[in-house]
Amino acid sequence: MVQSMRTAEIAGAGLAGLALAAGLGQRGWQVVVHEAGPVLRSGGGGLYLSRDGFWALDQLGHSETFRRSSFEPRGFETWINGRLHRAHENHGVFRTTLRQNLHNILADAARTAGVEIRTGSRATGVDRAGVLLLEDGTLRAADLVVAADGVGSRMSAALGLTRDHIVHDDGLVRVLLDRTGLPPGEWDWSKDFWSYEGTPLRILYSPCSVDHCYLVMMTSAEDAVRLTLPPDPALWTPAFPELAPLLHRAPKETRFDRYGSIRLSAWASGRVALVGDAAHAMPSSHARGANISIRNAVKLAHALTATDDIDAALAAWQAEMRPAVDADQREAEHLAASRSLHRGRPQIDLDELVPSNMKTA
Ligand SMILES: Cc1cc2nc3c(=O)[nH]c(=O)nc-3n(C[C@H](O)[C@H](O)[C@H](O)COP(=O)(O)OP(=O)(O)OC[C@H]3O[C@@H](n4cnc5c(N)ncnc54)[C@H](O)[C@@H]3O)c2cc1C
């Protein structure tokens, strides 16, 4: 017999926090989400969604909304030194979207489920008894407190959990662009360009709507000149002449990141849980970090409504999900390390350049 009106306070209205909030709200929980930013925003241009993300959206009842508002690239091509190396056709295995679109879908799902989302509300600490501390000094007690505050989260320290943060060798700049006017068909493919002539460089071109695409421009993190925002087209077009028309377009949005991994000794302590990148950030080398985050968040909502005993639910959730998420994280780290531009041309079969979830046909 599940008790009614459980309460949750969630720090962070990113994809993971919103997915959990929607899942709990739909199951009768009273949920408040605190977002530090002044508005609900998802930076980074576009995003790949595949089986884990599809599953989570289906559970939340929003897979059709997502399908209608996202894009299905025709496939995934790998180019090396200007030559096509492999082409894998997509048969509904992955879709792309503007990040903001997925963010809006999850925020709508949460609000429709009765969740209150407070922007400009920064969490500064947690207590394992189930208390969230806000910047304005307010203490918010709940049956469950959740840190969903992303890769920069420091909440685990207050819970006595150990936290390994690995920063990988490469740096990335993401650029969101208008892609109108490109020849149709050909540019509806995702195209992963690697250049090993001169400085090793990569640009992943991803169409993420009919009108938009984003570029992930990658080089060794030591290559500070190429990683400045906005990126200088003159430093990238010699290696990627086929992208010159795009590289000269004015970016709608730019963002710099390093590949990083977070590994915690546990995802919960007392009445506090951690979800998403705060718990298990991983390099975006297989483009699944957000997929895994929202799946894991929905799984937590399921576990919490399967029993009255919150402690038992948190333990069951970790026992079920941790082995798979750890394995996904190791795969992402292996891909990031074996394809590291910092280390030069990889000493592996070049087909390994293609993440397994993109090898669709
Ligand atoms: C270059 C790159 C490309 C990627 N591409 C993909 C991809 O194609 N597919 C994929 O599945 N994954 C991808 N990922 C991974 C994905 O972006 C993350 O896994 C996902 O965004 C994690 O979501 P989150 O909600 O845990 O964290 P975040 O998205 O970081 O959200 C955290 C939220 O918490 C808020 N916050 C922070 N601190 C506080 C605080 N103290 N109080 C209140 N609020 C706070 C922030 O403002 C933010 O809104 C990529 C990552 C990178 C770096």
The ligand as an ORCA input file, in Angstrom:
! r2SCAN-3c Opt
* xyz 0 1
  C      29.632     18.262    -25.787
  C      28.536     17.431    -25.177
  C      27.617     16.798    -26.016
  C      26.634     15.978    -25.476
  N      25.780     15.346    -26.331
  C      24.883     14.469    -25.839
  C      23.998     13.771    -26.717
  O      23.985     13.987    -27.937
  N      23.127     12.871    -26.173
  C      23.102     12.628    -24.827
  O      22.326     11.771    -24.402
  N      23.902     13.310    -23.966
  C      24.788     14.219    -24.437
  N      25.584     14.911    -23.577
  C      25.433     14.709    -22.108
  C      24.277     15.551    -21.563
  O      24.434     16.894    -21.954
  C      24.208     15.476    -20.047
  O      24.332     14.137    -19.625
  C      22.876     16.032    -19.531
  O      22.704     17.369    -19.938
  C      22.836     15.948    -18.004
  O      21.636     16.522    -17.545
  P      21.506     16.947    -16.030
  O      20.090     17.363    -15.879
  O      22.052     15.907    -15.145
  O      22.488     18.193    -15.859
  P      22.413     19.642    -16.475
  O      21.873     19.601    -17.848
  O      23.775     20.231    -16.267
  O      21.359     20.426    -15.557
  C      21.670     20.854    -14.263
  C      20.716     21.996    -13.905
  O      20.912     22.333    -12.552
  C      20.992     23.755    -12.426
  N      21.795     24.002    -11.239
  C      23.142     23.913    -11.091
  N      23.504     24.180     -9.841
  C      22.350     24.443     -9.161
  C      22.080     24.773     -7.809
  N      23.068     24.886     -6.917
  N      20.790     24.977     -7.454
  C      19.779     24.864     -8.353
  N      19.994     24.565     -9.644
  C      21.266     24.342    -10.039
  C      21.645     24.192    -13.736
  O      21.404     25.568    -13.989
  C      20.968     23.254    -14.733
  O      19.728     23.775    -15.166
  C      26.548     15.782    -24.079
  C      27.438     16.453    -23.224
  C      28.428     17.272    -23.770
  C      29.377     17.977    -22.824
*
